[in-house]
Amino acid sequence: MTPGGKQPWFIRMKPARPFAFAGLWERWKDPAGGAMLESCTIVTTEAAPSIHRIHERMPVVLADTDWDRWLDTAFSDTGTLSELLKPDAGTALDAWPVSREVNAPRNQGPGLIASAGDAR
């Protein structure tokens, strides 16, 4: 926390490319009222070394080669799937502090992800 509040950060893969978080989605019946509900979550783990200076936890980043396995609803080997939930020390992530202007939807443009200087 800084005097002005929490510092937002821009985090991306190095080199810049798409990546996927491990997440869970479920459709279930509410036992209290019987309504069908949908819920989802992003799975977190301890932070990779490159992110630990920002926070001790981070979303699980899935390797490209694991996307199909994670999304395969017929695959139920919990041991194999659990192995995917560990931080990858080899994950190359770039991270830099950005302006707090990213917190307001009215603010737009590529300047929002420009470095705001090292806040840590």
C-alpha positions as CSV (number, residue, x, y, z in Angstrom):
1,M,0.0,0.0,0.0
2,T,1.3,3.5,-0.9
3,P,0.1,6.8,0.6
4,G,-2.4,7.2,-2.3
5,G,-3.8,3.6,-1.9
6,K,-3.0,0.3,-3.6
7,Q,-0.6,0.5,-6.5
8,P,-2.0,-1.1,-9.7
9,W,0.4,-3.2,-11.8
10,F,0.5,-4.3,-15.4
11,I,1.6,-7.9,-15.8
12,R,2.2,-9.8,-19.0
13,M,4.1,-12.8,-20.3
14,K,7.6,-12.3,-21.6
15,P,7.6,-12.1,-24.6
16,A,4.1,-10.5,-24.8
17,R,1.7,-13.3,-25.8
18,P,-1.7,-14.7,-24.8
19,F,-1.8,-16.9,-21.7
20,A,-4.5,-18.7,-19.6
21,F,-5.3,-18.8,-15.9
22,A,-6.7,-22.0,-14.3
23,G,-10.3,-21.5,-13.5
24,L,-13.3,-23.5,-12.4
25,W,-16.9,-23.1,-13.5
26,E,-19.9,-25.0,-12.2
27,R,-23.7,-25.1,-12.7
28,W,-25.5,-26.2,-9.6
29,K,-28.8,-26.2,-7.9
30,D,-29.3,-23.9,-4.9
31,P,-30.4,-26.2,-2.0
32,A,-32.3,-23.3,-0.4
33,G,-34.5,-22.3,-3.3
34,G,-33.9,-24.8,-6.0
35,A,-32.7,-22.2,-8.6
36,M,-30.0,-23.2,-11.0
37,L,-26.9,-21.1,-10.3
38,E,-23.6,-20.7,-12.2
39,S,-20.4,-19.8,-10.4
40,C,-16.8,-19.4,-11.4
41,T,-13.4,-18.7,-9.8
42,I,-9.8,-18.2,-10.8
43,V,-7.5,-20.7,-9.0
44,T,-4.6,-19.1,-7.2
45,T,-1.2,-20.3,-5.9
46,E,1.9,-18.9,-4.3
47,A,3.5,-16.2,-6.4
48,A,6.2,-16.9,-8.9
49,P,9.5,-15.3,-8.0
50,S,9.0,-12.5,-10.5
51,I,5.6,-11.5,-8.9
52,H,6.4,-12.1,-5.2
53,R,7.6,-8.5,-4.8
54,I,4.0,-7.4,-5.6
55,H,2.0,-10.0,-3.8
56,E,2.4,-13.5,-2.2
57,R,-0.3,-15.1,-4.4
58,M,-1.2,-15.0,-8.0
59,P,-3.5,-16.8,-10.5
60,V,-2.2,-20.2,-11.7
61,V,-0.8,-19.6,-15.2
62,L,-1.3,-22.7,-17.4
63,A,1.4,-23.7,-19.9
64,D,0.1,-23.6,-23.4
65,T,0.6,-27.4,-23.5
66,D,-1.7,-27.9,-20.6
67,W,-4.7,-25.9,-21.8
68,D,-6.5,-28.8,-23.5
69,R,-6.0,-31.1,-20.5
70,W,-7.3,-28.4,-18.1
71,L,-10.4,-27.9,-20.3
72,D,-11.1,-31.6,-20.9
73,T,-14.2,-32.3,-18.8
74,A,-13.7,-36.1,-19.3
75,F,-10.2,-36.0,-17.7
76,S,-10.5,-36.5,-14.0
77,D,-7.0,-37.5,-12.8
78,T,-6.8,-35.2,-9.8
79,G,-3.2,-36.0,-9.2
80,T,-2.2,-34.8,-12.7
81,L,-4.4,-31.8,-12.5
82,S,-3.1,-30.8,-9.1
83,E,0.4,-30.8,-10.5
84,L,-0.7,-28.0,-12.8
85,L,-1.6,-25.8,-9.8
86,K,1.9,-25.0,-8.7
87,P,3.7,-21.8,-9.4
88,D,6.0,-22.1,-12.4
89,A,9.4,-20.7,-11.4
90,G,10.3,-20.6,-15.1
91,T,7.3,-18.4,-16.0
92,A,8.7,-15.3,-17.5
93,L,6.5,-12.4,-16.5
94,D,7.0,-8.7,-16.9
95,A,5.5,-6.4,-14.3
96,W,5.5,-2.7,-13.8
97,P,3.5,-0.2,-11.8
98,V,0.9,1.8,-13.8
99,S,-1.2,4.9,-13.1
100,R,-4.2,4.6,-10.7
101,E,-6.2,6.0,-13.6
102,V,-6.7,2.3,-14.7
103,N,-9.2,2.0,-11.8
104,A,-11.8,4.2,-13.6
105,P,-13.6,2.8,-16.6
106,R,-14.0,6.3,-18.1
107,N,-10.2,6.4,-18.6
108,Q,-9.1,4.8,-21.9
109,G,-6.0,4.4,-24.0
110,P,-2.6,2.7,-24.2
111,G,-1.1,5.3,-21.9
112,L,-2.8,3.6,-19.0
113,I,-0.3,0.8,-19.1
114,A,2.8,3.0,-19.4
115,S,5.2,2.6,-16.5
116,A,4.4,4.9,-13.6
117,G,7.8,4.4,-12.2
118,D,9.0,1.8,-9.7
119,A,6.5,1.9,-6.7
120,R,8.3,-0.7,-4.7
